[in-house]
Amino acid sequence: MSASRSLTAPGSSVSHALAANRLGPFAIGAAIASSVAPLTVVTLVVSTAVAVTGLLGFPIAVITVAAILLLFVVGYLAMARHIPNAGAFYAYVAQGLGRPLGVGTSWFALATYTSFLMCCFGGFGALVQPLVSDWVGLDVPWWILALTVWVLVAVLGANEVSLSEKVLVVLVVAETILVLVYSLAIMLTAGFTFNTGALSLDNLWSPSAGVLVVIGMTAFAGVEQSVVYIEESKNPRRTIRVATYATVLVIAAVYVYASLVQISAGGPSIIEQATSQGGDLFFNQAAGILGHTAVIIGRLFLGTGLIAALIAFHNAATRYGFALGREGVLPRLFGHTTLKGAPRVASLVLSAVTAAVLVVYAVAGWDPLVQLFYLGSTTGGFAVLLLYTLTSIAVIAFFAKDARGEGVWQRLLAPLLSTGILLLLAFLAVDNLHLLFGVNPGTGPARWVPIVLLAILVGGTVWGLILKRLRPDVYAGIGRGTRSSTASGLQTIL
């Protein structure tokens, strides 16, 4: 039996290995789709893209982004075959571009997933609050609702992944079915005709096209999470590949169909409608056939979809914390799991951090929709694009040292192409950051978000250099997962 199967000291109640052989392609695909949050994208992201850019090309932007991601994951999955590690971005950059930068990337990735996590808490509280007010006649503060769902996420995150998996499958299937049913209802509205201009490549040549494509990239944030579950998957080589490609293709098809229907139904005034109605546009269009109840049900499912995203992002962030603790980069306690393979300590610490942030927002009286949901999702989307870019470069560097039996397409050509495209998108994102945040150039979050993200990356990199000098045993194991000498430092039951 390998060390990764059981790293438990005799008589101990903890181990240093995630529960193996638990997740198949469908379960991992559900986790990916949950973090992507299909209904949230179809309602909030589509209307935002149309309103902000004034362009109708979100469907063609989705196709473009899906193609870029399918190119990116060629090298990404090739590297996963040689470095199976729950801290994917961190491990790949560490092995490709050096351990110090790998540690910096781990801090960056943790900040990115935590940003997504917090945005979902804010979105849930803000969107469910009016429903509760209408149903029970009580004006319940948004943060009470957010903390209520926080309890659910904390409990599921602290237990074995198969429990979260069952919840995610139910929630993501339900919201995807709703998207398809509502889209069909909109199509059946009298006078509906498809606007094929939304699929025209001309949409990609506009000065605002960069913003459109970056928003499209944000809509796919989370598709990289399949590799995060590699240590817990059945038949990892096949499962991770199937889950990643299938989920990207299915989600892209849902996005293209639903956004094309939504934009077509809006007719010539779609930009004005998207600006005035925002996230309710899709629901209001469906209400023409299904009645006003469609709006209420839609908002309810939007809330459950955010719960699914919360669970998915919590699990992803927890596994990064676990990976860092197992290797000694974070306190070793983070690398403990229960006997059933749940990274409970990392999960509970993350839950404590998110609870503290929610309390701060509640005390400060900050707006959960603008100052938490929109700020967090935009920051996370921008950050994950930078993570993709850095990881794509790391893939090239990793295989340049040793081809490891991979073909030239997997180890060189696909990573080179994806790196070039991602660098262009990263440039466009930085150049248009003020448009994404809706502020003047060089002001507000367009100024301080890049500074904070850079500080996190630099701070982590410096910590990596400190480990190199003071803890060479820990430094040597960075990015090696269960093969790290510090991870296997406890006695092992064979």
C-alpha positions in Angstrom: 0.0 0.0 0.0 1.4 3.4 -0.9 1.9 6.2 1.6 -0.9 8.2 -0.1 -3.4 5.6 1.0 -2.8 6.0 4.7 -0.5 8.4 6.5 -1.9 7.8 9.9 0.2 7.3 13.0 -0.8 4.3 15.1 -3.6 5.3 17.5 -4.1 8.6 15.7 -7.5 10.0 14.8 -6.1 11.9 11.8 -4.3 11.2 8.6 -2.5 13.2 5.9 -4.4 11.8 2.9 -7.7 12.7 1.3 -10.3 10.0 0.9 -9.3 8.1 -2.2 -11.5 6.5 -4.9 -14.6 8.4 -3.9 -15.5 10.6 -6.9 -16.4 9.7 -10.5 -16.7 12.0 -13.6 -20.3 13.1 -12.9 -19.6 14.0 -9.2 -16.5 16.1 -10.1 -18.4 17.6 -13.1 -21.2 18.6 -10.7 -18.6 20.3 -8.4 -17.1 22.2 -11.4 -20.5 23.2 -12.7 -21.6 24.3 -9.2 -18.6 26.7 -8.9 -19.4 28.0 -12.4 -23.0 28.6 -11.2 -24.9 28.3 -14.5 -28.0 30.2 -13.4 -26.0 33.0 -11.8 -24.1 33.5 -15.1 -27.2 33.3 -17.3 -29.0 35.9 -15.1 -26.4 38.3 -13.7 -23.4 37.9 -15.9 -25.2 38.1 -19.3 -27.2 41.2 -18.3 -24.0 42.8 -16.9 -22.0 42.0 -20.1 -24.7 43.5 -22.3 -25.2 46.6 -20.1 -21.5 47.3 -19.6 -20.2 46.7 -23.1 -23.2 47.7 -25.2 -22.5 44.6 -27.3 -24.7 41.6 -28.0 -21.9 39.2 -28.5 -21.9 37.3 -25.2 -22.7 34.0 -27.0 -19.8 34.3 -29.4 -17.6 35.4 -26.5 -18.6 32.2 -24.6 -17.6 30.1 -27.6 -14.3 31.9 -27.8 -13.5 31.4 -24.1 -14.6 27.8 -24.2 -12.1 27.2 -27.1 -9.3 28.9 -25.1 -10.0 26.8 -22.0 -10.1 23.6 -24.0 -6.7 24.6 -25.3 -5.4 25.5 -21.8 -6.5 22.2 -20.2 -4.5 20.1 -22.7 -1.2 21.0 -20.9 -2.9 21.5 -17.6 -4.2 17.9 -17.6 -0.9 16.6 -19.0 0.8 18.1 -16.0 -1.8 16.6 -13.6 -0.8 13.1 -14.8 2.7 13.7 -13.4 1.9 15.9 -10.3 -1.3 14.7 -8.6 -1.8 17.3 -6.0 -5.0 18.9 -4.5 -3.2 22.3 -4.7 -3.1 22.2 -8.5 -2.0 25.8 -9.4 0.4 25.9 -6.5 2.0 22.6 -7.3 2.3 23.2 -11.0 3.9 26.6 -10.7 6.2 25.3 -8.0 7.4 22.4 -10.2 7.6 24.5 -13.4 8.7 28.0 -12.3 10.3 27.4 -8.9 9.2 26.7 -5.3 9.2 30.3 -4.1 6.8 31.5 -6.8 4.8 28.3 -6.2 4.2 29.4 -2.6 3.3 32.9 -3.9 0.8 31.2 -6.2 -0.7 29.2 -3.4 -1.4 32.4 -1.5 -2.8 34.0 -4.6 -5.0 30.9 -5.3 -6.3 30.9 -1.7 -7.2 34.6 -2.0 -8.9 34.0 -5.4 -11.2 31.2 -4.1 -11.9 33.0 -0.9 -12.9 36.0 -3.0 -15.4 33.9 -4.9 -16.6 32.3 -1.7 -17.3 35.7 -0.1 -19.0 37.1 -3.2 -21.5 34.1 -3.1 -22.3 34.8 0.6 -23.1 38.4 -0.3 -25.1 37.5 -3.3 -27.1 34.9 -1.4 -28.0 37.3 1.4 -28.9 40.1 -1.0 -31.0 38.0 -3.3 -32.9 35.9 -0.7 -33.6 38.8 1.6 -36.6 40.2 -0.4 -38.0 36.7 -0.8 -38.0 36.1 2.9 -39.6 39.5 3.4 -42.4 38.7 0.9 -43.0 35.2 2.3 -42.9 35.7 6.1 -43.3 39.5 6.3 -40.1 40.0 8.3 -37.2 42.3 7.3 -34.4 39.8 8.0 -30.9 41.4 7.6 -29.0 39.9 4.7 -26.1 38.9 7.0 -28.4 36.7 9.1 -29.4 34.8 6.0 -25.7 34.6 4.9 -24.7 33.2 8.3 -27.5 30.7 8.2 -26.2 29.2 4.9 -22.7 29.6 6.3 -23.6 26.9 8.9 -24.6 24.5 6.1 -21.4 25.1 4.1 -19.3 24.7 7.3 -20.9 21.4 8.2 -20.6 20.0 4.7 -17.0 21.2 4.3 -15.9 19.6 7.5 -17.2 16.1 6.5 -16.2 13.7 3.8 -16.6 14.9 0.2 -19.2 12.4 -0.8 -21.7 14.2 1.4 -21.1 17.5 -0.4 -21.1 15.7 -3.7 -24.7 14.5 -3.2 -25.9 18.0 -2.4 -24.0 19.6 -5.3 -25.4 17.1 -7.8 -29.0 17.9 -6.8 -28.5 21.6 -6.8 -26.6 22.0 -10.1 -28.9 19.6 -12.0 -32.0 21.5 -10.7 -30.7 25.0 -11.7 -29.5 23.7 -15.1 -33.0 22.2 -15.8 -34.5 25.6 -14.8 -32.3 27.4 -17.2 -33.3 25.1 -20.1 -37.0 25.2 -19.2 -37.1 29.0 -18.9 -35.1 29.4 -22.2 -37.6 27.2 -24.0 -40.5 29.2 -22.5 -39.0 32.4 -23.8 -38.6 30.9 -27.2 -42.3 30.1 -27.2 -43.2 33.7 -26.6 -45.2 35.2 -29.5 -43.0 37.0 -32.0 -39.7 35.4 -30.8 -36.9 35.2 -33.4 -33.3 34.4 -33.0 -30.8 37.3 -33.3 -28.0 35.6 -35.2 -26.0 38.8 -34.9 -25.1 37.8 -31.4 -23.0 35.0 -32.9 -21.2 37.2 -35.4 -17.4 37.4 -35.1 -17.7 41.1 -35.6 -18.5 41.4 -31.9 -14.9 40.4 -31.2 -13.4 43.3 -33.1 -15.0 46.1 -31.1 -12.9 48.3 -28.7 -15.0 46.9 -25.9 -14.6 43.3 -27.0 -11.7 42.8 -24.5 -14.1 43.4 -21.7 -16.7 41.1 -23.2 -14.2 38.2 -23.5 -12.9 38.8 -19.9 -16.5 38.7 -18.6 -16.9 35.5 -20.6 -13.8 34.1 -18.9 -15.2 35.1 -15.5 -18.3 33.0 -16.4 -16.1 29.9 -16.6 -14.1 30.5 -13.4 -13.9 27.2 -11.6 -13.6 24.8 -14.5 -10.0 24.2 -13.4 -11.2 22.6 -10.1 -11.4 19.1 -11.5 -7.7 18.6 -10.8 -8.2 19.8 -7.2 -10.1 16.5 -6.6 -7.6 14.3 -8.3 -6.5 12.6 -5.1 -10.1 11.7 -4.3 -11.2 10.5 -7.8 -11.8 7.1 -9.2 -9.3 6.2 -12.0 -7.8 9.7 -11.9 -6.3 9.7 -15.4 -9.6 9.1 -17.1 -12.0 10.7 -14.5 -10.3 14.1 -14.4 -10.0 14.3 -18.2 -13.6 13.3 -18.9 -15.0 15.5 -16.1 -13.1 18.6 -17.4 -13.8 18.3 -21.1 -17.4 17.3 -20.7 -18.2 20.0 -18.2 -16.6 22.8 -20.3 -18.6 21.6 -23.4 -21.9 21.2 -21.6 -21.7 24.5 -19.7 -20.6 26.3 -22.8 -23.6 24.9 -24.7 -26.0 26.0 -21.9 -24.5 29.5 -21.8 -24.6 30.0 -25.6 -28.2 28.7 -25.8 -29.6 30.6 -22.8 -27.8 33.9 -23.6 -28.7 33.8 -27.3 -32.4 33.3 -26.3 -32.2 36.1 -23.7 -30.6 38.6 -26.1 -32.9 37.6 -29.0 -36.0 38.1 -26.8 -34.9 41.6 -25.8 -35.1 42.8 -29.4 -33.7 46.3 -30.3 -34.0 47.5 -26.7 -32.1 44.7 -25.1 -29.3 47.0 -23.9 -31.8 49.3 -22.1 -33.6 46.3 -20.7 -30.4 44.7 -19.4 -29.4 48.0 -17.8 -32.8 48.6 -16.1 -33.8 45.0 -15.1 -30.4 43.5 -14.4 -30.6 39.9 -13.1 -34.4 39.8 -13.3 -34.3 40.2 -17.1 -34.2 36.4 -17.8 -36.9 35.7 -15.2 -39.2 38.5 -16.5 -38.9 37.2 -20.1 -39.9 33.7 -19.0 -42.8 35.2 -17.0 -44.5 36.1 -20.3 -45.4 32.4 -20.7 -45.0 31.0 -17.2 -46.5 33.9 -15.2 -45.0 35.9 -12.3 -44.4 32.8 -10.3 -41.5 32.2 -12.7 -39.7 35.2 -11.2 -40.2 34.0 -7.6 -39.0 30.4 -8.5 -36.1 31.8 -10.5 -34.9 33.9 -7.6 -35.2 30.9 -5.3 -33.2 28.7 -7.6 -30.7 31.5 -8.0 -30.2 31.3 -4.2 -29.8 27.5 -4.2 -27.4 27.9 -7.1 -25.3 30.2 -5.0 -25.4 27.7 -2.2 -23.9 25.1 -4.6 -21.2 27.6 -5.6 -20.4 28.2 -1.9 -20.0 24.5 -1.3 -17.8 24.1 -4.4 -15.5 27.1 -3.7 -15.3 26.2 0.0 -14.2 22.6 -0.9 -11.6 24.0 -3.4 -10.1 26.5 -1.0 -10.1 23.9 1.8 -8.0 21.5 -0.4 -5.5 24.2 -1.1 -5.1 24.8 2.7 -4.8 21.1 3.2 -2.2 20.7 0.5 -0.1 23.5 2.1 -0.5 22.1 5.6 0.5 18.6 4.5 3.8 20.0 3.1 4.5 22.2 6.1 4.1 25.5 4.1 1.2 26.3 6.4 1.0 25.0 10.0 1.1 21.2 9.8 -2.4 21.0 11.5 -3.9 22.1 8.2 -2.8 18.9 6.6 -4.7 16.7 9.0 -7.8 14.8 7.8 -10.3 12.7 9.6 -10.1 8.9 9.2 -12.7 9.2 6.4 -10.4 11.6 4.5 -12.1 14.9 5.2 -9.7 17.9 5.6 -11.6 19.1 8.6 -9.0 21.5 10.2 -8.5 23.4 7.0 -12.3 23.6 6.5 -13.0 24.9 9.9 -10.3 27.5 9.7 -11.7 28.7 6.4 -15.2 28.8 7.9 -13.9 30.9 10.8 -12.3 33.4 8.3 -15.5 33.7 6.2 -17.6 34.2 9.3 -15.3 37.0 10.5 -15.6 38.7 7.1 -19.4 38.5 7.2 -19.4 40.0 10.7 -17.2 42.9 9.5 -19.5 43.6 6.6 -22.5 43.5 8.9 -21.0 45.9 11.5 -19.8 48.3 8.8 -23.1 48.3 7.0 -21.6 47.7 3.6 -23.8 46.7 0.7 -23.7 42.9 0.1 -24.6 43.1 -3.6 -22.2 45.9 -4.8 -19.4 45.7 -2.2 -19.3 42.0 -1.7 -20.9 40.1 -4.6 -19.9 42.3 -7.5 -16.5 43.3 -6.1 -15.7 39.7 -5.1 -16.8 38.0 -8.3 -15.0 40.6 -10.5 -11.8 40.4 -8.4 -11.9 36.6 -8.4 -12.5 36.4 -12.2 -9.6 38.8 -12.8 -7.4 36.8 -10.5 -8.2 33.4 -11.9 -7.4 34.6 -15.4 -3.9 35.5 -14.1 -3.6 32.1 -12.4 -4.5 30.4 -15.7 -1.8 32.5 -17.4 0.9 31.8 -14.9 0.1 28.1 -14.8 0.2 27.8 -18.6 3.7 29.3 -18.5 4.6 26.8 -15.8 3.4 23.9 -17.9 5.8 24.9 -20.7 8.7 25.2 -18.3 8.0 21.9 -16.6 8.0 19.8 -19.8 11.0 21.7 -21.2 13.0 20.0 -18.5 11.7 16.5 -19.2 9.1 15.5 -21.8 8.0 12.6 -19.5 6.6 10.7 -22.5 4.1 13.5 -23.4 3.5 14.3 -27.1 4.6 17.6 -28.6 1.0 18.9 -28.7 0.4 18.2 -25.0 3.7 19.5 -23.6 4.5 22.4 -26.1 2.2 23.4 -28.8 -1.1 23.6 -26.9 0.5 25.3 -23.9 2.3 27.8 -26.1 -0.9 28.8 -27.9 -2.9 29.0 -24.7 -0.1 31.1 -23.0 -0.1 33.6 -25.9 -3.9 34.0 -25.9 -4.0 34.2 -22.1 -1.3 36.8 -22.0 -3.3 38.9 -24.4 -6.5 38.5 -22.3 -4.6 39.4 -19.1 -3.3 42.6 -20.8 -6.9 43.4 -21.9 -8.2 42.7 -18.4 -5.6 45.1 -16.8 -6.2 47.7 -19.5 -10.0 47.6 -19.0 -10.1 47.0 -15.3 -11.9 50.3 -14.7 -14.7 49.2 -17.0 -15.0 45.9 -15.3 -15.4 47.6 -11.9 -17.4 50.5 -13.3 -15.0 53.3 -12.1 -12.7 55.9 -13.6 -9.3 54.7 -14.7 -6.8 54.5 -11.9 -9.4 54.9 -9.1 -11.1 52.7 -6.6 -10.8 49.0 -7.0 -9.3 49.4 -10.5 -6.3 50.8 -8.6 -6.1 48.9 -5.3 -7.2 45.4 -6.5 -4.1 44.8 -8.7 -1.9 46.2 -5.9 -3.4 43.9 -3.3 -3.2 40.8 -5.6 0.5 41.6 -6.4 1.3 42.1 -2.7 -0.2 38.7 -1.9 1.8 37.0 -4.7 5.0 38.8 -3.6 4.3 38.0 0.1 3.9 34.3 -0.6 7.0 34.3 -2.7 9.0 35.9 0.0 7.7 33.3 2.5 8.9 30.6 0.1 12.4 32.1 0.1 12.3 32.3 3.9 11.4 28.6 4.0 14.3 27.9 1.7 16.7 29.4 4.2 15.1 28.4 7.5 13.2 25.2 6.7 15.1 23.4 3.9 13.2 20.1 4.6 9.9 21.8 4.0 11.2 23.8 1.1 12.3 20.6 -0.7 8.8 19.1 -0.5 6.9 22.1 -1.9 4.5 21.0 -4.5 5.2 17.3 -4.1 2.0 16.4 -2.2 2.1 12.9 -0.7 5.6 12.5 -2.0 6.8 15.4 0.3 9.1 14.2 3.1 7.3 16.4 5.5 3.9 14.9 4.5 5.1 11.4 5.2 7.0 12.4 8.4 4.5 10.6 10.6 4.5 6.8 10.9 2.7 5.1 8.1 0.4 2.1 8.4 1.2 -0.2 5.5 
